[in-house]
Amino acid sequence: MHLSYGITGFYNSGENPPPRNDGKLFKRLCFEAARSIEAELITFQPPRVDTNFFEAVLDNGTKRIHILMNAHYPIIAFAASVSFKHIIFYDEPVLSEIFKGFYVCEATELNQLLKIRTAPVFSVGQENDLNSAEMGQIVHWQPCTVGELVFNHWD
């Protein structure tokens, strides 16, 4: 996965801000996903001060599914649970089709370890266009995986 400029939500003053998703289509598709598996959409949360993602929670009485969308790019992930600095990603093939046109991440991709280099300069080994503000946040928050960077709880 290419880590695009501003994917974390951070950028330097004076630079162009990253694109921003409004979440309307995502919310509509989450309702469609809930109907398709006879579940209820019990929570829909837009990005907050300390998160860079939308979160919808579906529950069908036996299973709870968290559907995440990055606030800046149309990137979708499915999770069994979401808590501060810890998201358990998994694949949900039944619902993936509903989000056609979005980039639906696979759990193996999100659980991939970040390739951090500290010398000669600090950098991320994955293909990226991350800005210096994002690099500073990576140094501070120390995410271990791609998923912790793409769907973060940083403030």
C-alpha positions as MATLAB code, in Angstrom:
seq = 'MHLSYGITGFYNSGENPPPRNDGKLFKRLCFEAARSIEAELITFQPPRVDTNFFEAVLDNGTKRIHILMNAHYPIIAFAASVSFKHIIFYDEPVLSEIFKGFYVCEATELNQLLKIRTAPVFSVGQENDLNSAEMGQIVHWQPCTVGELVFNHWD';
ca = [
       0.000    0.000    0.000;
       1.290    3.440   -0.910;
       1.261    5.783    2.103;
       0.010    9.032    0.560;
       0.736   12.577    1.677;
      -1.414   13.468    4.684;
      -2.808    9.959    5.227;
      -2.150   10.372    8.962;
      -3.989   13.700    9.045;
      -0.879   15.743    9.768;
       0.843   18.360    7.634;
       2.998   21.436    8.160;
       1.614   24.941    8.433;
       1.872   26.579    5.023;
       1.555   23.277    3.153;
      -1.543   22.130    1.333;
      -3.809   20.118    3.632;
      -4.507   16.535    2.599;
      -7.825   15.798    0.870;
     -10.800   15.231    3.177;
     -13.633   12.686    2.865;
     -17.066   13.950    3.903;
     -18.268   10.482    4.890;
     -21.761   10.686    3.361;
     -21.237    7.906    0.806;
     -19.396    5.814    3.397;
     -22.313    6.129    5.844;
     -24.831    5.177    3.136;
     -22.762    2.114    2.216;
     -22.484    1.125    5.887;
     -26.297    1.089    6.112;
     -26.340   -1.063    2.962;
     -23.735   -3.389    4.511;
     -25.840   -3.722    7.658;
     -28.933   -4.625    5.637;
     -26.999   -7.173    3.597;
     -26.048   -9.190    6.702;
     -29.241   -8.489    8.679;
     -27.378   -6.322   11.171;
     -28.009   -2.985   12.783;
     -25.755    0.036   12.381;
     -25.341    0.824   16.070;
     -22.675    3.544   15.848;
     -21.420    5.937   13.220;
     -18.560    8.144   14.377;
     -16.874   10.783   12.213;
     -13.168   11.484   12.793;
     -12.499   13.114   16.164;
      -9.668   15.297   17.406;
      -7.641   12.178   18.236;
      -8.545    9.936   15.285;
      -8.055   10.129   11.542;
     -10.879    7.797   10.563;
     -14.623    7.307   10.370;
     -15.949    4.301   12.264;
     -19.207    2.427   11.773;
     -20.167   -0.450   14.054;
     -22.542   -3.157   12.846;
     -24.072   -5.784   15.109;
     -26.208   -8.749   14.068;
     -26.590  -10.264   17.541;
     -23.738  -12.726   17.138;
     -21.014  -10.615   15.582;
     -19.856   -7.010   15.892;
     -18.060   -5.531   12.872;
     -16.167   -2.244   12.876;
     -15.856   -0.656    9.443;
     -13.231    2.063    9.199;
     -12.551    4.654    6.521;
      -9.521    6.930    6.525;
     -10.584   10.584    6.831;
      -8.379   11.663    3.925;
      -8.372    8.829    1.397;
     -11.086    6.314    0.395;
      -9.406    3.455    2.257;
     -11.615    0.909    4.052;
     -10.736   -1.642    6.722;
     -12.673   -4.130    8.813;
     -11.874   -4.696   12.469;
     -13.023   -6.970   15.274;
     -12.259   -4.277   17.856;
     -11.018   -0.706   17.986;
      -9.335    0.879   20.991;
      -6.610    3.442   21.578;
      -3.503    2.343   19.645;
      -4.903   -1.156   19.160;
      -7.098   -2.234   16.273;
      -7.629   -5.886   15.403;
      -7.986   -5.958   11.624;
      -9.496   -8.848    9.715;
     -10.958   -9.559    6.285;
     -14.697   -9.410    5.679;
     -15.123  -10.676    2.090;
     -18.940  -10.665    2.296;
     -18.967   -6.891    2.852;
     -15.974   -5.941    0.718;
     -18.067   -5.953   -2.470;
     -20.338   -3.221   -1.097;
     -17.393   -0.822   -0.968;
     -16.501   -1.035   -4.673;
     -14.647    2.094   -5.737;
     -12.886    2.303   -2.375;
      -9.571    0.674   -1.590;
     -10.492   -2.198    0.742;
      -7.429   -3.234    2.729;
      -6.620   -6.809    3.562;
      -5.649   -7.625    7.133;
      -2.216   -8.905    6.048;
      -1.497   -5.534    4.465;
      -2.556   -3.571    7.566;
      -0.714   -5.888    9.966;
       2.511   -5.560    7.960;
       5.321   -4.150   10.088;
       6.411   -0.629    9.217;
       9.921   -0.570    7.825;
      11.491    2.227    9.873;
      15.015    3.388    9.127;
      16.792    5.652   11.578;
      20.095    6.170    9.765;
      21.335    8.063    7.927;
      17.987    9.885    8.307;
      14.664    8.781    9.762;
      12.450    7.289    7.040;
       9.686    4.805    6.356;
      10.655    1.986    4.002;
       7.186    1.482    2.498;
       6.438    3.425   -0.675;
       5.270    6.832    0.556;
       4.809   10.559    0.069;
       4.602   11.292    3.805;
       5.463   14.841    4.838;
       7.874   15.941    7.573;
       5.032   16.590   10.058;
       3.902   12.993    9.599;
       7.444   11.740   10.100;
       7.584   13.685   13.370;
       4.334   12.063   14.495;
       5.698    8.624   13.603;
       8.758    9.299   15.772;
       6.471   10.403   18.628;
       3.715    7.743   18.443;
       5.928    4.882   17.219;
       3.377    2.907   15.186;
       4.510   -0.645   14.505;
       2.242   -1.560   11.608;
       0.853    0.001    8.442;
      -2.626   -0.177    9.994;
      -1.537    1.823   13.058;
      -0.371    4.586   10.720;
      -3.333    4.572    8.300;
      -5.942    4.362   11.106;
      -4.492    6.219   14.054;
      -5.437    7.674   17.439;
      -2.922   10.518   17.406;
      -3.741   14.053   18.548;
];
